[in-house]
Structure formats: C-alpha cells, structure tokens
Amino acid sequence: MNEPMLILATFFSAFLTNHFLKMALFASLSASVAGGVVGSYVVVKRIVFISGSIAHSVLGGMGVALYLKRIYNLAWLEPIYGALVAAILSAYLIGWIRLYYRQREDTVIAALWAFGMSVGVIFISLTPGYNVELANFLFGSILWTSKADLYMLLILDVLILAATLLFHSRFLAICFDEEQAALQGQPVKRLYFLLLSLVAVTVVILIQVVGAILVIAILSLPAAIANTFTHRLSKMMVIAVLLGVVISVLGMSLSFFLNWPPGATIALTATALYLLNLIRRKG
C-alpha cells in the first residue's frame, strides 16, 4: 500500500473509534456543501473581500455574546449566535452603503473589518475567565465541534440549499449582469441583500471549521478551481462541493497524521490544490 493510501486508511480507522474526529469530519463535510454552493456565487460575483470583511466583523458579535453569557449567566447564549447576527448585520450594512450611497466598497470593508475586530477584542477582554473562544475564532475549533454545533451547521446548510434552489436563476442574473436583470424586472436590490445574507451564514459555518483568518481561502479556492473546469454555474457548484469534500478529507487526514492544526491544514490543502491546478493549466 502506497503512503497516501496508508494515511487515509489510518485516518478512517481512527475515525471509526474517535468521537471527536467523527464530529470534526462531519462538520467539515457540512461546511463543504455551504462553501461550494455559496463560494461559487462569491467567485463569480467577485465579492471575495466582502466575505473577508464579514468574517472579521463576526468577532464583535462573538465577543458581545460571550460577555453577556458570562456576566448574566445565560447558558443558552452561544458565541455562534452572536456571530450569526454580526455577520448578517455587517453584510446588510455593506450592501446598503454600496447600493444607496455609492461609496467605495473597499473603504467600507476596511472600516467594518476594523470595527468588528476592535469590538470583539474589547468585549472579550472585559469577559471574566479564560477566553479560549478568541483563539478558536481566529484559527478554528473543529475538533471541539459539539452535537449542537453540528445540528446548527446542518440547519444552516438546508436553508442555504433551499434558498439556492428557489432563487438560483435570479442569482445567476445579478451575478453576471445587474443592469440587464433590472431591465428584466428582477428585484436586484433584494436579491443582492439575500445573496449577502447567504454569504454571511456561510462565513459563520466555515469559521467553525477553519477560523476567521483562513475562511476566505476555504470559501473561494474550491469554487475558483471548479471555475477552471466549467463556466456553467450549476456545474461549478457541484464540482466545488466535491472538491470541498476531497479537501476536507485530505486535510483532516494530514492533520491527524502530522499532528497539525486541522483548520490550517484544510486551508493549506485547498491552497496546494489551487496552485497545482494553476500549474496544470499553464502546462
């Protein structure tokens, strides 16, 4: 048996007996679905850096949620709830300013990036106790995925897939030509806000896996690779999801074998495949 197959065989043998590894792999597979579908829209619409801004503004929501949970003993208030609220609010703010005030998006993105990170750091510093959540947010905490986390990820996946099935043709129109879509009577602004909402939800899902620092890579790279094989958006999504699954399994296997952080290893695997694909196209 060659070495790559031996790594995979060892990983799946451990997977059958290790509860944490099972939960981590299920979470990464859930993220592959969301990342492949929404990441395709992100790449085609060219809003990758908006996704990055949303990811970093999420720290503010997590910090506030963690502070309220500890200060007021709100056991039900998980940081992911604050992350979800912050992600959607920041996505809507970016879209609102872009559509109604015609400001430069890069300036708005930079402001939200700084604001979210600052608010998060301040509230986490005010929160009593050891705040491991900050490190988990930045670098991912996939090995500590709970059943509640996994259920939420699956629910968010279902919502994303349902919205995609209902609005795919309209999203397709605004991704390629907003002006033409408006002339055809499409509600361009509402569709744009809905698309940003899906991006926000997906960012929260992926942060659970790879953390905020690496979320842009895992959101955009599988879709970017898929885009080199097809220009049809529906096929691009399918390929991106499958690539996400392959990247997740390979990344988790390498992480297990090399004792590396899983989130970073998954992102590194995605980057390596992207670079190999570039070399293949140049060859």
ZAMAR-763071 format. One record per residue (C-alpha): residue number from 0; chain; x, y, z. Coordinates in pm, 1 decimal, padded with zeros to 6 digits, always signed. Each point is the difference from the previous one (the first is absolute). Example, Ala and Ser with C-alpha at 12.3 -4.5 7.8 and 13.67 -1.06 7.14 Angstrom:
2
@seq:0 | mol:A | c1:+01230.0 | c2:-00450.0 | c3:+00780.0
@seq:1 | mol:A | c1:+00137.0 | c2:+00344.0 | c3:-00066.0
END
This chain:
283
@seq:0 | mol:A | c1:+00000.0 | c2:+00000.0 | c3:+00000.0
@seq:1 | mol:A | c1:+00147.5 | c2:+00338.3 | c3:-00100.2
@seq:2 | mol:A | c1:+00044.5 | c2:+00276.4 | c3:+00256.0
@seq:3 | mol:A | c1:-00303.9 | c2:+00220.7 | c3:-00088.3
@seq:4 | mol:A | c1:-00233.3 | c2:-00300.4 | c3:+00018.9
@seq:5 | mol:A | c1:+00159.5 | c2:-00106.1 | c3:+00328.6
@seq:6 | mol:A | c1:-00066.1 | c2:+00347.3 | c3:+00144.1
@seq:7 | mol:A | c1:-00365.7 | c2:-00016.7 | c3:-00104.9
@seq:8 | mol:A | c1:-00038.7 | c2:-00355.6 | c3:+00131.3
@seq:9 | mol:A | c1:+00149.3 | c2:+00097.2 | c3:+00336.5
@seq:10 | mol:A | c1:-00221.1 | c2:+00308.4 | c3:+00017.1
@seq:11 | mol:A | c1:-00322.3 | c2:-00188.4 | c3:-00072.1
@seq:12 | mol:A | c1:+00096.0 | c2:-00269.9 | c3:+00249.9
@seq:13 | mol:A | c1:+00033.6 | c2:+00270.6 | c3:+00265.7
@seq:14 | mol:A | c1:-00318.4 | c2:+00164.9 | c3:-00127.5
@seq:15 | mol:A | c1:-00203.2 | c2:-00310.5 | c3:+00087.1
@seq:16 | mol:A | c1:+00105.8 | c2:+00011.3 | c3:+00365.5
@seq:17 | mol:A | c1:+00065.3 | c2:+00368.3 | c3:+00076.1
@seq:18 | mol:A | c1:-00311.6 | c2:+00206.9 | c3:+00078.2
@seq:19 | mol:A | c1:+00176.5 | c2:+00336.6 | c3:-00038.7
@seq:20 | mol:A | c1:+00137.1 | c2:-00098.3 | c3:-00339.2
@seq:21 | mol:A | c1:-00346.2 | c2:-00106.6 | c3:-00115.7
@seq:22 | mol:A | c1:-00155.0 | c2:+00330.2 | c3:+00102.1
@seq:23 | mol:A | c1:+00285.2 | c2:+00193.5 | c3:-00161.0
@seq:24 | mol:A | c1:-00033.0 | c2:-00183.3 | c3:-00331.1
@seq:25 | mol:A | c1:-00379.2 | c2:+00037.9 | c3:-00005.5
@seq:26 | mol:A | c1:+00038.3 | c2:+00373.4 | c3:+00067.3
@seq:27 | mol:A | c1:+00255.1 | c2:+00040.2 | c3:-00278.9
@seq:28 | mol:A | c1:-00226.1 | c2:-00188.8 | c3:-00242.8
@seq:29 | mol:A | c1:-00291.2 | c2:+00224.7 | c3:+00097.1
@seq:30 | mol:A | c1:+00221.0 | c2:+00299.7 | c3:-00065.2
@seq:31 | mol:A | c1:+00094.5 | c2:-00141.3 | c3:-00341.4
@seq:32 | mol:A | c1:-00362.2 | c2:+00013.5 | c3:-00112.4
@seq:33 | mol:A | c1:-00052.9 | c2:+00359.7 | c3:+00108.4
@seq:34 | mol:A | c1:+00342.0 | c2:+00111.1 | c3:-00118.9
@seq:35 | mol:A | c1:-00033.3 | c2:-00162.9 | c3:-00341.0
@seq:36 | mol:A | c1:-00343.1 | c2:+00144.3 | c3:-00074.2
@seq:37 | mol:A | c1:+00038.4 | c2:+00351.2 | c3:+00136.6
@seq:38 | mol:A | c1:+00369.9 | c2:+00019.2 | c3:-00083.0
@seq:39 | mol:A | c1:-00091.5 | c2:-00038.6 | c3:-00367.2
@seq:40 | mol:A | c1:-00220.5 | c2:+00308.4 | c3:+00021.5
@seq:41 | mol:A | c1:+00276.4 | c2:+00184.4 | c3:+00186.2
@seq:42 | mol:A | c1:+00260.3 | c2:-00077.7 | c3:-00267.8
@seq:43 | mol:A | c1:-00227.7 | c2:+00080.5 | c3:-00295.1
@seq:44 | mol:A | c1:-00133.6 | c2:+00319.3 | c3:+00162.2
@seq:45 | mol:A | c1:+00355.4 | c2:+00094.7 | c3:+00106.4
@seq:46 | mol:A | c1:-00087.6 | c2:+00075.4 | c3:+00361.6
@seq:47 | mol:A | c1:+00275.3 | c2:-00203.8 | c3:+00166.5
@seq:48 | mol:A | c1:+00126.1 | c2:+00293.0 | c3:+00206.0
@seq:49 | mol:A | c1:-00351.5 | c2:+00082.5 | c3:+00117.3
@seq:50 | mol:A | c1:-00000.9 | c2:-00351.9 | c3:+00141.5
@seq:51 | mol:A | c1:+00327.1 | c2:+00075.1 | c3:+00176.6
@seq:52 | mol:A | c1:-00144.6 | c2:+00312.7 | c3:+00157.8
@seq:53 | mol:A | c1:-00305.5 | c2:-00191.1 | c3:+00120.0
@seq:54 | mol:A | c1:+00226.2 | c2:-00267.1 | c3:+00149.3
@seq:55 | mol:A | c1:+00199.7 | c2:+00247.0 | c3:+00204.7
@seq:56 | mol:A | c1:-00299.8 | c2:+00205.3 | c3:+00110.4
@seq:57 | mol:A | c1:-00141.1 | c2:-00321.0 | c3:+00148.2
@seq:58 | mol:A | c1:+00246.4 | c2:+00027.6 | c3:+00289.6
@seq:59 | mol:A | c1:-00204.2 | c2:+00293.5 | c3:+00130.8
@seq:60 | mol:A | c1:-00315.9 | c2:-00209.6 | c3:+00018.8
@seq:61 | mol:A | c1:+00183.4 | c2:-00289.6 | c3:+00161.0
@seq:62 | mol:A | c1:+00159.6 | c2:+00229.4 | c3:+00256.7
@seq:63 | mol:A | c1:-00331.8 | c2:+00159.4 | c3:+00098.3
@seq:64 | mol:A | c1:-00173.8 | c2:-00339.7 | c3:+00022.2
@seq:65 | mol:A | c1:+00278.7 | c2:-00144.8 | c3:+00213.1
@seq:66 | mol:A | c1:-00003.1 | c2:+00305.1 | c3:+00229.7
@seq:67 | mol:A | c1:-00377.7 | c2:-00018.4 | c3:+00053.0
@seq:68 | mol:A | c1:+00016.5 | c2:-00375.4 | c3:+00055.2
@seq:69 | mol:A | c1:+00260.6 | c2:+00029.6 | c3:+00276.1
@seq:70 | mol:A | c1:-00124.5 | c2:+00320.1 | c3:+00167.5
@seq:71 | mol:A | c1:-00370.2 | c2:-00090.0 | c3:+00005.2
@seq:72 | mol:A | c1:+00043.7 | c2:-00379.4 | c3:+00019.2
@seq:73 | mol:A | c1:-00188.3 | c2:-00062.7 | c3:-00325.3
@seq:74 | mol:A | c1:+00088.8 | c2:-00364.2 | c3:-00055.9
@seq:75 | mol:A | c1:-00195.3 | c2:-00018.0 | c3:-00326.7
@seq:76 | mol:A | c1:+00183.2 | c2:+00292.2 | c3:-00163.9
@seq:77 | mol:A | c1:+00276.4 | c2:-00152.7 | c3:-00209.6
@seq:78 | mol:A | c1:+00261.0 | c2:+00214.2 | c3:-00181.1
@seq:79 | mol:A | c1:-00118.5 | c2:-00138.9 | c3:-00335.2
@seq:80 | mol:A | c1:-00335.0 | c2:+00177.8 | c3:+00049.7
@seq:81 | mol:A | c1:+00176.7 | c2:+00333.0 | c3:+00037.3
@seq:82 | mol:A | c1:+00217.1 | c2:-00086.8 | c3:-00299.4
@seq:83 | mol:A | c1:-00305.9 | c2:-00063.4 | c3:-00214.5
@seq:84 | mol:A | c1:-00164.3 | c2:+00330.5 | c3:+00096.1
@seq:85 | mol:A | c1:+00321.6 | c2:+00197.3 | c3:-00056.5
@seq:86 | mol:A | c1:+00063.0 | c2:-00166.6 | c3:-00336.6
@seq:87 | mol:A | c1:-00346.4 | c2:+00081.0 | c3:-00134.5
@seq:88 | mol:A | c1:+00006.3 | c2:+00357.9 | c3:+00132.7
@seq:89 | mol:A | c1:+00341.7 | c2:+00070.2 | c3:-00152.1
@seq:90 | mol:A | c1:-00105.9 | c2:-00154.6 | c3:-00332.6
@seq:91 | mol:A | c1:-00309.4 | c2:+00219.7 | c3:-00011.5
@seq:92 | mol:A | c1:+00199.2 | c2:+00310.0 | c3:+00092.6
@seq:93 | mol:A | c1:+00249.1 | c2:-00061.1 | c3:-00280.9
@seq:94 | mol:A | c1:-00280.3 | c2:-00056.5 | c3:-00249.1
@seq:95 | mol:A | c1:-00201.7 | c2:+00300.4 | c3:+00118.9
@seq:96 | mol:A | c1:+00293.3 | c2:+00241.1 | c3:-00029.6
@seq:97 | mol:A | c1:+00098.3 | c2:-00141.2 | c3:-00339.3
@seq:98 | mol:A | c1:-00351.5 | c2:+00027.6 | c3:-00143.6
@seq:99 | mol:A | c1:-00120.3 | c2:+00325.8 | c3:+00149.9
@seq:100 | mol:A | c1:+00306.8 | c2:+00212.1 | c3:+00068.1
@seq:101 | mol:A | c1:+00232.9 | c2:-00112.1 | c3:-00280.2
@seq:102 | mol:A | c1:+00299.8 | c2:+00007.4 | c3:+00231.9
@seq:103 | mol:A | c1:+00312.9 | c2:-00193.8 | c3:-00082.1
@seq:104 | mol:A | c1:-00055.5 | c2:-00354.1 | c3:+00121.9
@seq:105 | mol:A | c1:+00361.9 | c2:-00050.5 | c3:+00097.8
@seq:106 | mol:A | c1:-00025.6 | c2:+00289.2 | c3:+00250.2
@seq:107 | mol:A | c1:-00318.0 | c2:-00141.5 | c3:+00153.3
@seq:108 | mol:A | c1:+00156.8 | c2:-00345.1 | c3:+00018.2
@seq:109 | mol:A | c1:+00308.4 | c2:+00134.4 | c3:+00178.7
@seq:110 | mol:A | c1:-00214.7 | c2:+00193.1 | c3:+00249.9
@seq:111 | mol:A | c1:-00218.2 | c2:-00301.9 | c3:+00083.5
@seq:112 | mol:A | c1:+00305.8 | c2:-00223.6 | c3:+00023.3
@seq:113 | mol:A | c1:+00160.6 | c2:+00229.5 | c3:+00258.2
@seq:114 | mol:A | c1:-00324.9 | c2:+00068.6 | c3:+00189.2
@seq:115 | mol:A | c1:-00097.8 | c2:-00364.6 | c3:+00038.7
@seq:116 | mol:A | c1:+00344.0 | c2:-00111.6 | c3:+00113.3
@seq:117 | mol:A | c1:+00029.3 | c2:+00292.1 | c3:+00243.9
@seq:118 | mol:A | c1:-00341.9 | c2:-00057.0 | c3:+00159.3
@seq:119 | mol:A | c1:+00072.5 | c2:-00370.4 | c3:+00032.3
@seq:120 | mol:A | c1:+00338.7 | c2:+00047.9 | c3:+00164.5
@seq:121 | mol:A | c1:-00142.7 | c2:+00259.4 | c3:+00243.8
@seq:122 | mol:A | c1:-00292.5 | c2:-00216.4 | c3:+00112.5
@seq:123 | mol:A | c1:+00213.4 | c2:-00312.4 | c3:+00025.0
@seq:124 | mol:A | c1:+00249.5 | c2:+00191.1 | c3:+00215.7
@seq:125 | mol:A | c1:-00288.5 | c2:+00109.7 | c3:+00226.9
@seq:126 | mol:A | c1:-00131.7 | c2:-00355.2 | c3:+00031.4
@seq:127 | mol:A | c1:+00111.5 | c2:-00181.1 | c3:+00317.4
@seq:128 | mol:A | c1:+00176.6 | c2:-00333.6 | c3:-00028.6
@seq:129 | mol:A | c1:+00231.5 | c2:-00150.5 | c3:-00258.3
@seq:130 | mol:A | c1:-00132.9 | c2:+00086.1 | c3:-00343.9
@seq:131 | mol:A | c1:+00110.2 | c2:-00283.5 | c3:-00222.9
@seq:132 | mol:A | c1:-00280.3 | c2:+00100.9 | c3:-00238.5
@seq:133 | mol:A | c1:+00222.1 | c2:+00271.9 | c3:-00149.6
@seq:134 | mol:A | c1:+00262.1 | c2:-00250.6 | c3:-00110.9
@seq:135 | mol:A | c1:-00273.7 | c2:-00232.1 | c3:-00123.8
@seq:136 | mol:A | c1:-00150.5 | c2:+00283.8 | c3:-00203.5
@seq:137 | mol:A | c1:+00329.8 | c2:+00094.9 | c3:-00159.6
@seq:138 | mol:A | c1:+00132.3 | c2:-00349.3 | c3:-00073.4
@seq:139 | mol:A | c1:-00306.6 | c2:-00226.0 | c3:+00008.6
@seq:140 | mol:A | c1:-00121.0 | c2:-00251.5 | c3:+00258.1
@seq:141 | mol:A | c1:-00119.0 | c2:-00287.9 | c3:-00213.1
@seq:142 | mol:A | c1:+00121.9 | c2:-00270.0 | c3:+00240.8
@seq:143 | mol:A | c1:-00228.7 | c2:+00144.9 | c3:+00267.3
@seq:144 | mol:A | c1:-00312.4 | c2:-00006.7 | c3:-00216.5
@seq:145 | mol:A | c1:-00297.3 | c2:-00095.2 | c3:+00217.9
@seq:146 | mol:A | c1:-00324.1 | c2:-00166.6 | c3:-00105.1
@seq:147 | mol:A | c1:-00176.6 | c2:+00335.0 | c3:+00040.2
@seq:148 | mol:A | c1:+00257.6 | c2:+00163.7 | c3:-00230.0
@seq:149 | mol:A | c1:-00043.0 | c2:-00275.3 | c3:-00257.3
@seq:150 | mol:A | c1:-00379.7 | c2:+00025.3 | c3:+00007.6
@seq:151 | mol:A | c1:+00023.5 | c2:+00375.3 | c3:-00054.6
@seq:152 | mol:A | c1:+00240.9 | c2:-00047.9 | c3:-00289.8
@seq:153 | mol:A | c1:-00236.3 | c2:-00251.1 | c3:-00160.9
@seq:154 | mol:A | c1:-00299.9 | c2:+00232.6 | c3:+00044.3
@seq:155 | mol:A | c1:+00193.0 | c2:+00286.4 | c3:-00157.4
@seq:156 | mol:A | c1:+00101.2 | c2:-00231.0 | c3:-00286.1
@seq:157 | mol:A | c1:-00364.8 | c2:-00085.9 | c3:-00064.1
@seq:158 | mol:A | c1:-00095.8 | c2:+00369.2 | c3:-00000.6
@seq:159 | mol:A | c1:+00278.4 | c2:+00080.9 | c3:-00246.2
@seq:160 | mol:A | c1:-00096.1 | c2:-00283.7 | c3:-00234.0
@seq:161 | mol:A | c1:-00369.0 | c2:+00094.8 | c3:+00016.6
@seq:162 | mol:A | c1:+00075.1 | c2:+00364.1 | c3:-00082.7
@seq:163 | mol:A | c1:+00227.9 | c2:-00107.4 | c3:-00284.5
@seq:164 | mol:A | c1:-00264.4 | c2:-00227.1 | c3:-00151.1
@seq:165 | mol:A | c1:-00263.1 | c2:+00273.0 | c3:+00022.5
@seq:166 | mol:A | c1:+00208.8 | c2:+00292.7 | c3:-00125.6
@seq:167 | mol:A | c1:+00279.9 | c2:-00150.8 | c3:-00209.2
@seq:168 | mol:A | c1:-00112.9 | c2:+00142.4 | c3:-00334.6
@seq:169 | mol:A | c1:-00038.7 | c2:+00346.1 | c3:+00152.8
@seq:170 | mol:A | c1:+00335.5 | c2:-00019.0 | c3:+00174.8
@seq:171 | mol:A | c1:+00148.8 | c2:-00105.0 | c3:-00332.2
@seq:172 | mol:A | c1:-00139.6 | c2:+00314.5 | c3:-00161.0
@seq:173 | mol:A | c1:+00137.7 | c2:+00243.3 | c3:+00259.2
@seq:174 | mol:A | c1:+00337.5 | c2:-00174.1 | c3:+00013.5
@seq:175 | mol:A | c1:+00067.1 | c2:+00049.5 | c3:-00369.8
@seq:176 | mol:A | c1:-00191.5 | c2:+00318.8 | c3:-00091.9
@seq:177 | mol:A | c1:-00185.5 | c2:+00204.9 | c3:+00262.8
@seq:178 | mol:A | c1:-00114.7 | c2:+00264.4 | c3:-00249.0
@seq:179 | mol:A | c1:-00151.9 | c2:-00254.9 | c3:-00236.0
@seq:180 | mol:A | c1:-00169.4 | c2:-00173.7 | c3:+00293.3
@seq:181 | mol:A | c1:-00152.8 | c2:+00333.4 | c3:+00107.8
@seq:182 | mol:A | c1:-00127.6 | c2:+00063.4 | c3:-00354.0
@seq:183 | mol:A | c1:-00165.7 | c2:-00342.2 | c3:+00010.2
@seq:184 | mol:A | c1:-00189.1 | c2:+00103.4 | c3:+00312.8
@seq:185 | mol:A | c1:+00205.1 | c2:-00197.7 | c3:+00250.6
@seq:186 | mol:A | c1:+00008.5 | c2:+00142.4 | c3:+00357.8
@seq:187 | mol:A | c1:+00376.6 | c2:+00048.3 | c3:-00019.5
@seq:188 | mol:A | c1:+00044.6 | c2:+00171.1 | c3:+00336.7
@seq:189 | mol:A | c1:-00196.1 | c2:-00259.1 | c3:+00195.3
@seq:190 | mol:A | c1:+00180.3 | c2:-00282.4 | c3:-00177.4
@seq:191 | mol:A | c1:+00335.7 | c2:+00160.0 | c3:+00076.2
@seq:192 | mol:A | c1:-00087.3 | c2:+00024.0 | c3:+00370.1
@seq:193 | mol:A | c1:-00117.5 | c2:-00361.5 | c3:+00000.7
@seq:194 | mol:A | c1:+00324.2 | c2:-00111.6 | c3:-00163.1
@seq:195 | mol:A | c1:+00200.8 | c2:+00192.7 | c3:+00260.4
@seq:196 | mol:A | c1:-00207.2 | c2:-00170.0 | c3:+00272.0
@seq:197 | mol:A | c1:+00094.6 | c2:-00340.4 | c3:-00140.0
@seq:198 | mol:A | c1:+00364.1 | c2:+00106.4 | c3:-00007.1
@seq:199 | mol:A | c1:-00026.3 | c2:+00112.0 | c3:+00364.1
@seq:200 | mol:A | c1:-00151.4 | c2:-00331.4 | c3:+00110.7
@seq:201 | mol:A | c1:+00262.4 | c2:-00196.1 | c3:-00193.2
@seq:202 | mol:A | c1:+00281.3 | c2:+00201.6 | c3:+00155.1
@seq:203 | mol:A | c1:-00130.0 | c2:-00091.8 | c3:+00347.0
@seq:204 | mol:A | c1:-00010.8 | c2:-00368.6 | c3:-00100.1
@seq:205 | mol:A | c1:+00355.7 | c2:+00006.4 | c3:-00134.2
@seq:206 | mol:A | c1:+00136.0 | c2:+00191.0 | c3:+00300.1
@seq:207 | mol:A | c1:-00100.2 | c2:-00300.0 | c3:+00211.8
@seq:208 | mol:A | c1:+00235.1 | c2:-00209.2 | c3:-00214.1
@seq:209 | mol:A | c1:+00303.0 | c2:+00209.6 | c3:-00094.6
@seq:210 | mol:A | c1:-00032.7 | c2:+00325.9 | c3:+00195.5
@seq:211 | mol:A | c1:-00028.7 | c2:+00356.6 | c3:-00122.5
@seq:212 | mol:A | c1:+00356.3 | c2:+00034.2 | c3:-00124.7
@seq:213 | mol:A | c1:-00033.8 | c2:-00287.3 | c3:-00247.8
@seq:214 | mol:A | c1:-00368.1 | c2:+00025.7 | c3:-00086.8
@seq:215 | mol:A | c1:+00056.5 | c2:+00191.2 | c3:-00325.1
@seq:216 | mol:A | c1:+00221.0 | c2:-00278.8 | c3:-00134.2
@seq:217 | mol:A | c1:-00243.7 | c2:-00281.3 | c3:+00072.0
@seq:218 | mol:A | c1:-00293.9 | c2:+00205.2 | c3:-00131.4
@seq:219 | mol:A | c1:+00157.9 | c2:+00107.0 | c3:-00327.4
@seq:220 | mol:A | c1:+00265.1 | c2:-00255.6 | c3:-00102.0
@seq:221 | mol:A | c1:-00218.5 | c2:-00308.0 | c3:-00069.3
@seq:222 | mol:A | c1:-00233.2 | c2:+00218.2 | c3:-00207.4
@seq:223 | mol:A | c1:+00294.1 | c2:+00164.8 | c3:-00177.1
@seq:224 | mol:A | c1:+00140.3 | c2:-00342.2 | c3:-00091.8
@seq:225 | mol:A | c1:-00343.5 | c2:-00115.2 | c3:-00116.8
@seq:226 | mol:A | c1:-00030.0 | c2:+00309.2 | c3:-00219.0
@seq:227 | mol:A | c1:+00297.6 | c2:-00118.0 | c3:-00205.3
@seq:228 | mol:A | c1:-00189.2 | c2:-00316.3 | c3:-00098.9
@seq:229 | mol:A | c1:-00334.7 | c2:+00157.3 | c3:-00090.9
@seq:230 | mol:A | c1:-00164.6 | c2:+00338.3 | c3:-00047.5
@seq:231 | mol:A | c1:-00347.2 | c2:-00133.5 | c3:+00071.2
@seq:232 | mol:A | c1:-00086.1 | c2:+00108.3 | c3:+00353.9
@seq:233 | mol:A | c1:-00202.8 | c2:-00307.3 | c3:+00099.1
@seq:234 | mol:A | c1:+00280.8 | c2:-00236.3 | c3:-00106.4
@seq:235 | mol:A | c1:+00251.3 | c2:+00227.2 | c3:+00168.9
@seq:236 | mol:A | c1:-00189.7 | c2:-00039.7 | c3:+00328.8
@seq:237 | mol:A | c1:-00005.1 | c2:-00379.1 | c3:-00023.0
@seq:238 | mol:A | c1:+00373.2 | c2:-00014.0 | c3:-00075.3
@seq:239 | mol:A | c1:+00074.6 | c2:+00248.4 | c3:+00279.7
@seq:240 | mol:A | c1:-00196.7 | c2:-00207.6 | c3:+00252.7
@seq:241 | mol:A | c1:+00181.0 | c2:-00318.9 | c3:-00106.1
@seq:242 | mol:A | c1:+00335.0 | c2:+00178.6 | c3:+00017.9
@seq:243 | mol:A | c1:-00093.4 | c2:+00126.8 | c3:+00344.8
@seq:244 | mol:A | c1:-00068.7 | c2:-00356.7 | c3:+00113.1
@seq:245 | mol:A | c1:+00334.1 | c2:-00120.1 | c3:-00141.8
@seq:246 | mol:A | c1:+00183.6 | c2:+00292.5 | c3:+00159.9
@seq:247 | mol:A | c1:-00170.0 | c2:-00064.3 | c3:+00335.1
@seq:248 | mol:A | c1:+00085.3 | c2:-00371.7 | c3:+00003.6
@seq:249 | mol:A | c1:+00359.5 | c2:+00055.3 | c3:-00115.4
@seq:250 | mol:A | c1:+00048.2 | c2:+00290.9 | c3:+00238.8
@seq:251 | mol:A | c1:-00138.2 | c2:-00189.7 | c3:+00298.3
@seq:252 | mol:A | c1:+00208.9 | c2:-00306.7 | c3:-00090.4
@seq:253 | mol:A | c1:+00321.5 | c2:+00202.0 | c3:-00024.9
@seq:254 | mol:A | c1:-00085.0 | c2:+00183.3 | c3:+00320.3
@seq:255 | mol:A | c1:-00047.4 | c2:-00330.1 | c3:+00181.3
@seq:256 | mol:A | c1:+00316.5 | c2:-00155.9 | c3:-00142.8
@seq:257 | mol:A | c1:+00228.7 | c2:+00303.8 | c3:+00042.2
@seq:258 | mol:A | c1:-00157.6 | c2:+00129.1 | c3:+00322.5
@seq:259 | mol:A | c1:-00066.8 | c2:+00340.4 | c3:-00158.4
@seq:260 | mol:A | c1:-00292.9 | c2:+00233.0 | c3:+00078.5
@seq:261 | mol:A | c1:-00292.5 | c2:-00130.3 | c3:-00209.2
@seq:262 | mol:A | c1:-00137.9 | c2:+00336.7 | c3:-00113.5
@seq:263 | mol:A | c1:+00335.3 | c2:+00121.3 | c3:-00127.0
@seq:264 | mol:A | c1:+00072.7 | c2:-00335.7 | c3:-00163.6
@seq:265 | mol:A | c1:-00332.8 | c2:+00003.6 | c3:-00186.1
@seq:266 | mol:A | c1:+00068.7 | c2:+00353.0 | c3:-00126.4
@seq:267 | mol:A | c1:+00356.2 | c2:-00097.5 | c3:-00097.1
@seq:268 | mol:A | c1:-00135.0 | c2:-00298.2 | c3:-00193.7
@seq:269 | mol:A | c1:-00241.7 | c2:+00227.8 | c3:-00186.0
@seq:270 | mol:A | c1:+00283.6 | c2:+00238.6 | c3:-00084.8
@seq:271 | mol:A | c1:+00224.4 | c2:-00283.2 | c3:-00120.4
@seq:272 | mol:A | c1:-00271.7 | c2:-00136.0 | c3:-00229.3
@seq:273 | mol:A | c1:-00064.1 | c2:+00349.0 | c3:-00136.1
@seq:274 | mol:A | c1:+00370.1 | c2:+00048.8 | c3:-00080.6
@seq:275 | mol:A | c1:+00023.7 | c2:-00345.9 | c3:-00157.5
@seq:276 | mol:A | c1:-00300.0 | c2:+00084.9 | c3:-00215.0
@seq:277 | mol:A | c1:+00168.6 | c2:+00323.1 | c3:-00113.0
@seq:278 | mol:A | c1:+00312.4 | c2:-00196.1 | c3:-00094.7
@seq:279 | mol:A | c1:-00215.0 | c2:-00254.3 | c3:-00187.0
@seq:280 | mol:A | c1:-00164.4 | c2:+00276.0 | c3:-00202.8
@seq:281 | mol:A | c1:+00334.8 | c2:+00158.0 | c3:-00087.0
@seq:282 | mol:A | c1:+00151.0 | c2:-00334.3 | c3:-00098.3
END
